[in-house]
Each structure stands twice: as C-alpha cells, then as structure tokens.
C-alpha cells in the first residue's frame, strides 16, 4: 500500500523541529520491511492546516498525536477526507487513548498503545474490508527486535537545538534516541502511568542495541548530538552503566531526562565521562506540599542534592518546573524563589500546569481539591512562550479554596522572577 505518515504542526513551539518524530519513524521502518511504500510528511514547522495542500495521494494516512494535539488531528483528518475521500485515515501515538475526543466522522481507526505490530494487522484488515474503529496495540516485549527508526524518511533536518541556550558540542544536526518505554513511577499529573500499564510495563532496550543505533546514526548522518528521550533514563542503574561503557567509545554528546532520585555522584560521573553534557531534572516544585500532592515521591532537599551532584560532575542542569499546580498555596511561590536562589542550576523550563488526559488529576480532580474549568484541548498550551512570543495565560483549573485572581497574580510574580534570573528557557 501507499502510506503517508503525518507529523502535525507545532505552532506553540519556538523550535518545532528540535525533535524527530520517532514514533512515525519506527512505524516507517516496520512498514518498509513489509514491502509498503512509505513517506513521512513533517508539518511540524507549519502554523496552519492549509499545509495539507501539498499532500500527495495515498491509500492510507497515519497521523500521530499527543492528547494536546488531538483536535488538530481531527481537523487534519477532515482535510484529508475532503481531498482524498477514498483513503483511510488512522490515528496513533500517545493521544489516541483519549478517544472521547476523536471525531469518528473523519478518522476511520485508532491504535491505542504500541503500533509496530498492530499497524500490520490494521492494514490487513483494511485490505479485506474489515477495519475496526479501535485496536489495542500489541505490546512489544523485546524492544531489541524493533528495527531502528527510518530516519531517511525525513527529507529535512533530523533535529535542531537540543542543549541549553542552543549550545552545540559538534557540527551538524541532532536527533532523538529512545532507549526504553514506560515509567515505573506514578506521578499524579502525568499520563505515562496509564501508557505504561497499557503497554505491559516498563521495557528496556539492551545496551548493545542502543550502541549500534547511535553508531549507525553517526555513520549514516554524521550526527553526534543526541537527546535520549526516555521518561526515566536511569531507571535501571546497571543498564545505564553498560550503555555508558559502550557509548563513551563513540565520542558523541547527549542529554537525558530523569527524576532527582535515584541519582548519585557515581552515576553522574560515569555519564559525564561517556559524553552526557546535560541532565533535565523533573523537579516540578520546591514546595514539599506540592510535591506530595503531585505524588512525586521526592522532597525539596532531594531536588537540591541532585542539582548539586550534577554541577559537581561537570554537567549542565535543566530544571523542569511547574506553576499553578494542585496543592499550590500562598507560600508556594516564596518557597520556590528562596530555593532557586540557593541551588545551582543552568536553565529552567517552567510550564503552567494543565491536567493531562490520562493522568490521575484529569480523572479524579476532586481528590486534588481542584475544579477543571476548561476541557477544550485546544486551550491546553502549557508553555510560557510560543512562535508568536509570550503566550496568554489560560484559566484551565481552579484550586477550590483559592481565587483565580490569587493564582494568576502568583503566576505573574513567579514568571517575572524567573525572567529576572536570565535562566528561563524561552525556546
């Protein structure tokens, strides 16, 4: 079959091409192995759905989406159906589980969960006229059996700036690597626990398999800068050490995302020695009451300790932070400012909390003493900055015993503070 895989526009991002669409590229590799004619249309840097005017004819259009892009996916599906009414439009990606928002007038079928095996079943059913509306993705238990992403299907850059302040440690592009799927933790604001349960738990690729992929990217694309985009890269300590022992030979630079624990000086030095330049920590807050509400399983002291270790190991630290969260009190902003003035960090990426579909907060807002005022996913942009500059504040939730005016004033106060530090990530 002729299949076109679509990466939707990301107008809310200043650098929409910073990451390659890994999910689509994995599917592309599987489809090519099975004899299909596959193309990827990367509309990430486009701002409107009118980009679809250059879309060629195909038998099947596959759209990947997050929850926050789902309504945009519906609009794209309608445009495809208008242009190619006989084509099938299928939907996958982490947003497909939010199927209450799927417009079934435009989308023929969705895959919830891993798609590498299931996409072949869907195409077989389509060919025989038996395509079902919903498929539960067959979990890939052995990730080392999945072919490497078909990066050659991207006709433009493989990735843009991935390091703090646009720093480059090597000439050329960057790209994304995924070394595991799922997260063993249960933070209340995150949809990952839902995905992890759906897909059979946390699964890890072997160190040699990861080494071979990175070596292949270096050889084929001359790329030596990588973002390892796992939910929790160091979830397996021994595997982390094994990866570092192999990847260190390649002379590449990379960054990871992780929780602040488990994280210690020994593992930090091993990673730094293997080329890790930057660590993004899911700090979220320095208010212990907020951390407890978010079910982080961490404390302000543990946040601070991880940042100190990162500095001592010689790596850049990126603080991932949230404001306007459940559990926020009048004390939260002063507490956060006090800690941020004391701890070592290089850059802070702060977002306005929105209740992610699939998260426990989305499902059970009363348990977190909040009201969800707005469930229009088009308004769920949590970034402070977008392609048009600073984003307008949206009132998505209300803490029940506090006024919106208080929450908005605190947001403005904190935003002005982190602007004044010169460390706010605006990309």
N, C-alpha and C positions, 0 to 999 in steps of 0.2 A: 504493500500500500504506500501511497504518498502521504507522508505525515509531516506536519509543521508544528513545532513546539514553540509556544509563545511566552516570552518573559515580559510581564506587564510594565507600563510606565511607573516610575517612582518620582513623581514631581515634588514630593515632600522631602527629598534628599538633595543636598547640595552636590554630592558626588555620587550620582546614581549608578555609575559603572565601576565603583570601587570593588564590587564583588561579582564574580562569575556566578551564573545560575546553576549551581552544582546539581540540584535535583533534576533539571532538564537534561543536563549533560550525561548524567548517569543513565537516564532513560534512553537518550540518544544512542549511547554505546550498546545497550541491550537490543534496541530496535535494529541498529545496523548489523549486529551479529546475526540477527534473524532475517536478514535479507530485505528489510524495508528501506525505502528512500526517505531519508530524514533531513529536515532543515530546521535550524533554530532562528527565530526572528526575535532579536533583542531590542525591545522598545523601551528599555529602562530609562534612557535619557530623553524620551519624548514626553511631552506635557499633556497631550490630549489624545483621545481615542481616534482622532482623524488620521493618526499614523497608519491605520489599518488599510488605507487606500493603496499601499504598495504590497499588500498581502497576495501572494500567488495562490493559484488553485491547488487544492489537495483533497484527499479523501477524508482525512481526519485532522482536526486541530486540537492540540492538547495545551491547556492553559494551567500553569502553576500559580498558586496564590497563597498568601497568608490570610488570616482572618480579616485583617485590616484592609485588604485589597479585594475582598470578595464581591462587593457591589460593583467595583470597577470591572472585575472578571465577568459579571453578568452583562455589563454594558458592551464589553468586547464581544462576548458570545452573540449578542443580538446583531452587532455589526457584521460578524462573520456569517450569520444565518441570512442576513439581507443580501450579502454579496454572493454567497455560495450555499443556497438553501438545501442542496442535497448532501452537503458534507456533515459529518458528525463532529460535535464539539464535546470534548471530555475534560473534566476538571480534576486536578490533583494538587498535592502539596499540603502543607500544614493547615491551610484554611479550609480544606474540603470537609473536615469533620463538622464544621459549623453549617451543616446542611439546611438548617432552618432559614438561612439567608440565600440559598441557591434559588435562582429563577429557572424553574423547570421548563419554561416556555422557550428558553434559548439553549440550555445545557442538557445534553442527552444522557450523560452518565458521569458519575463521580467515583473516584478511588479514594478510600479513607485508609491511610496507612502507607506502608511501603508499596511502591509501584513497579519495581523491576520485574517481578514475575507476573503480577496481576495485569499489567498493560498488555501482555501477550494473550492472556485469556480474554480481555475486553475486545481486542482486535479480532480474535477468532469468533467470538460471539457476534460481533458486528457483521462479519462476513457472512455468517449463517442466518442473519436477521433476528438474532436472539439477544441483542444487547440489553442488559439490565440497567435500571436507573442508578443503583448503588452497588459497589463492590468493596468488600473489606480486603484491604491489601494483605497479601500473604507475607508475613514477616520473614525477612532474610536473616536466617540464624547465623550463617557463616559469611561475614562481610568480605572475607578474602576471596570469595567466589564471584563477587560482583566485578565486572570489567571496570577499568579506570574511566573516569568521565571523558566523554568525547569532546575534548577542548577544541579540536579542529573545526567543530561546527560553529564556533564563534568567529565571525569574519572580522570583528573589530578587536579592540583590546581585550586582554584576558582579565584585567583588573587595574584599578588606579591606585591612589594613595591609601595605604592601609596602616601606616605608622603615624604616631602623634606628630602633629604640625607638618604633615606631608614629607617627613624625612625619608630619604632613600638611602639604603645601605648597599644598593647595587643598581646598575643602569637597567633600564627596560621596565617591563610590566611587573605586576604582582599577580598572584592567583590565590584561590582558596583551596584548602585541603580539609576533608572531614575524616577523622581517624576513629570515630565512634558514633554510635547513635543512641540517644536517650540520656537521661539524667537520673541518678539514684536518689535525688533529694526531692522534697515535697513543698517547695515554696508556694504560698497561697496565691501569689499574684501571677504565677507562670502557668502556661498551658502545657509545658513539657511533661509533667507527671501523667497527664492524660495520654499524650502520644506514646510515652514510654510503656504504659500499661497496655495500650492498644497494639503495640508492635512487639510484645513479648519480652520486655525488659531492656536493660542496658546491654549493648553489644559492642564488642571491641574488634578492631582490625589488628592483625599481627604487626609487629614492628618491621619485619622484613617486607611485608606487603606495602606498608607506608613508605619505607625507604625506596622501594622500586618505583612507586608512583612519583615521588619527588625527583628521583634521578631521571625518570622519563621526561618530566616537565622541563628540567634543566637542559636535557639533551635536545628535545624537540622544539622548545620555545625560547630557550636561553633566558628563562625566568629563574631568578634566585631570591625572590622575596615572597613569603608565604604567610597567609593567615590560617592558622589551624582553628577552625570554627566550631569545634565541639562545645556542647553545653558545659562540660566539665572535663577538661583535658587530662587533669592529673587524678582522675577518679581511681585509676589503678597505678599505684606507685611503681611497682616492678616494671610494668609495661612502659611507663614514662621513661624510666632509666634505660630500658632496652632501645626505645626509639632514639633517645639522645645519643647513645653509643654508636648507632648506625648513621643517623642524620648528620652528626658532627663531622663526618668524613667528607660531606658534600660541599662544605663552605657556603651554606645558604643562611639567610636571615629570616627569622619568623617571629610571630607573636601568637599568644594564646589568650583564652578567657578561662577564668576559674573562680571558684569560691575562695574566701580568705582562709579557709581550713578544709582539708588538711593542706598546709603549705608551710614548709620549713626551710631553713638556710641550706641544708644539704641538697634538697631537690632543686632549689633555686640556683645554686652554683652549678649543678650538673646541667641544667637547662641553659644557663648563660654560656657555659663552655661549649655547648653544642650549637650555638648560634641564635638562641632566643634573645631578642632585643627588647621585647615589650610584653607586659602582662596586664590584661584587663581584669580587674577585680570586681566581682559583684558585691560591692559594699552596701549600696542602697540607702543607708542612713547610719548616723552615729547615735541615734536615739534608741536606747535599748527597748523601750516600749514599742516603738515602731517595728524594730527587728523581730520582736516577739509576735506582734500581730501578723507580720508577713511570713512567719514560720521559717525564718532564715536559719535558725539554729546557730546563730553567731552573736557576738557581742561587739560593742564599740571597741573594747580593748583588743579583741582579736582582729578587728579591722585594722587598727593602728599597727599591731605587730606584723601583719602581713606586708603592709606598706614599708615598714622599716626594713624587713628582710629583703624585699625587692630592691630597695635602694642599696643596701649593703652588698648585694650580689651583683650590682652594676647594671641592672635592667631598668628601663623606663616603666613607670607605673601609670596606668589609666584607671581612674576611679569611675565606676558605673554607679550612678546615683539617681534617686527618685525624690520628687517633691509632690505634695498633695496626696499622700497615701492614706489609707485607713490607719487609724492609730495616731495620726498626727495631732499634737496638742499645741497650745500656745508656747510650750517650751521647746518644741522640736527645732525650729529654725535657729534660735540662740545656741542650742546644744550642737547642732551641725556646724555652725560658724566657728564655735570655740574649738571643736576638734580639727576642722580643716585648717585652722591657723597654726595647729601644733604638729600635725602629721606630715611626713614627706610624701609628696606625690607630684607628678609632672603635668597631668592633664585630667580634667574632669568632664565626663559626658553625662549631663543631667537631663532627665526627661520628666514630663508631667505624667503622673500615674493615670492610666486608663485600665479598666477591668477587662483583661484579655479573655475573649471567649474560650471556654475550656478550663479556665482557672477556677479554683475554689471560690475566689471572691466574686467572680462573674455568676457562678451558680448559686452561691449562698451569701448574698450581700448582707442580710440581716445578722449573720454570725460575726460580721466585721463592723457592725454599727454604722453602716453607710446605706444611702439610697443611690441607686443608679438612675440618674436623671435623664440620660440620653443613651439609647442603644442603637443610634444611627451610626453604623461603622464608618461612614464617610467622614464623620467628625472626629474619629479616633486617631488623631495625629498627635503623638506624644512628644515630638521633637520641638525644641525651642526655636530652631532655625530650619528654613527650607530654601528652595531655589529662589523664592521671592523675598528673602530676608527673614526677619523675626516673625514667627507665627503668632496668630491671635490666640489668646487663652480661651479654651473651651470649658464650660462647666459641665463635666461629664458625671461626676459624683458629688454627693454632699455627705459630710460627716454629720450624723444625726443630731448631736448635741452642740453643733457649731454652725455659725452662719457662713454663707458663701462669701460674704464680704471679708470676714476674717481670713478665710482660706486664700482668697485672691490677694489680699494685702500681704500675707506671709509669702506667697509665691513671688510677688514682685520684689519683696525685701530680699529674699534669698537669691533670686535671679540677679538683682543688682549687685549683691555681694560677690557672687562668683564671676560676674563680668569684671568686677574691680580687681580680681586677682590676676587677670591676664591668662588664666589657665583653662578657661571654658572652651570646650570643643565646639566650634561653630560649623564644622564640616559634616 
